Amino acid sequence: MTHLAPRAESRELRGESSAPVRTPLETVSRRGLFTGAIATGLAAVASRLAQASDPPSRVGKPVIRAGIAAYSYRERLTGKAKPAMTMPDFVKQAALDGWDGVELTSYYIPTPVTAAYLADLKRLCFVHGLTVSATSVGNVFTHPAGEARDREIEKVRTWLGHAQALGAPVMRVFAGAPQPGQTAEEAERCCIECIEACCDRAAETGVMLALENHGGIVAESAGVLRILKAVKSDWCGANLDTGNFRTEDPYADIAACAPYAVTTHLKVEIAPKGGSRQPADVKRIVQILRASGYRGYLTLEYEGAEPVAEAAPKALAAIREATAA
């Protein structure tokens, strides 16, 4: 069993149900009403399921490659830790350590974002033999219709263009928490609407959206799956973060979401609800991904206490060991 060192603390299924057949009450028996209600309920469920989005269809044996997210070096990329690091520095470090791909976290790309900067960064990854496995953006998709929602949608749509320029095939997005006075169900509906408002742009750029299980309305697998199944587009999947479930059995949540994963974040630990933090079982995670037919990157997003320069090579070795088994 391969473990990693622990880190420091740091639709509703949408669809239109079939309308019940209205029969004059005087001609219907009580038993008939009961039977009709059951039939109507089944028809509604069938309608919703028929409109639910399926996991991405894949052929071939599972393939898992090793990637690292720039977020892992956030302290150095923001200058809080020394030596300070730029995104080109991060790319070179990833090459030195032997990673297959890099997630170019948007937070550390200088603003205003320029086409020249993105082109240079893409070229640097290419000449170092690194695939740009993904990029990411920070957003909130639970806002009701209005200016706040429009700003978040526009941010994601803009960054889909940047992701295309970088050559990233997928971009991580967040859901968010319910807004003041908003129920969880209303927040989920807003998130679904926001994602769908970006899916045409995703298709246009060829960059998939990947919803991360990141607290709020997607703190548990059930919420993630309700949203993903409700989004009527092939351009949205899951960014499966193995360390973000705080349930009684995080591995069960990982397994539930794995079929929808189009990219991943590997954390060095899991934190079961009511229990202590535990080192991540990388072999078990790899087995879960393989069982789902996953073909893509297992991307380290490091948040540990040990300096990342020392911890990242250890995590890479753990991934290599697990995928070689």
Residue, then its C-alpha position, 0 to 999 in steps of 0.5 A: m500500500t503506497h501512502l503519501a505524507p499528510r499535509a498541514e491544515s491549511r440535476e438535482l436531475r433537471g428535466e421536464s416531467s410528463a404532465p399527468v392525464r387529467t381524468p374527471l374525478e367522478t369517473v376514477s376510483r380511488r385505486g385508479l387515482f393511486t395507480g395513475a399517480i404511480a404511472t405518472g411518477l414513473a414517467a417523470v423519473a424516466s423522462r429525467l433519466a432520459q435527459a441525464s448526461d452520461p459519463p464520457s465514453r472511452v475505448g481502450k485500456p485505462v491510461i494514467r499519466a502523472g501531472i503536477a498543478a502550478y498551485s502546488y508551488r503557490e507560495r513561491l509563485t506568489g513570492k511568499a516563499k523563497p526562492a520566488m518562482t515564475m510560471p516558466d520556472f515552474v515548467k522547468q522544475a516540472a521537467l527536472d522532476g520528470w512529470d509528464g504534464v502540467e496544469l497551468t493554474s490561471y492565478y499565477i499568469p500575469t494580468p492582463v493576459t496577453a497572447a504573447y505570454l500564453a504562446d511563450l508558455k505553451r512553447l516552453c512546455f512543448v520544448h521541455g516535453l511536457t503536455v499542458s494537461a489542464t488549466s483552471v479558473g476561480n469562479v462562483f456559479t451559484h449566483p442567480a440571474g443578474e450582474a454577478r452571475d454575468r461576470e462569472i460566466e464571462k470570466v469562464r468564457t474568456w478563460l476558455g479562450h486562454a486555455q485554447a491558446l495554451g493548448a489545454p484540453v480541459m479547464r477546472v471550474f468551481a460551483g460555489a456555496p449557496q448565496p444568502g437566502q438561497t436553498a441548496e436546490e436553488a444554488e444547484r439550479c443556478c450552477i447548472e444554468c451557468i455551466e450550460a451558458c459556457c458549454d457553447r464556448a467550450a465546444e467552440t474552443g475545444v476545451m472541456l469544463a471540469l467541475e471540481n468537488h470543492g466544498g459548497i454544493v459539491a462537497e459530496s459526490a451526490g451534489v457533483l453527480r446531480i449537477l453533472k447529470a443535469v448539464k446537457s452537454d458533452w463538454c462538461g465533466a468532473n475534476l475529481d479532487t481526491g482530497n476534497f471529500r469530507t465524508e465517512d468514506p471518501y474513497a466511496d465518493i471518489a469511486a462514485c465520481a470517477p466515471y465522470a472524471v476528465t481530469t483529477h487532482l491528487k492530494v497527499e491525504i484524505a480526511p474522513k468525516g469524524g476521523s483524523r487525516q490519513p495519508a492518501d492510498v495512491k494505489r487504491i486511487v489508481q485502482i478506482l480510476r482504472a476500474s472506471g476506465y479513466r484515461g488521463y492525468l493524475t495531477l498532484e495538487y500539493e498542500g502538505a507541510e513538507p516543502v514542495a521541492e522535497a515532497a513533489p518527487k516523492a509523490l511522483a514516485a508514488i504515482r509511478e509505483a501505483t501505475a506500474a503495478 
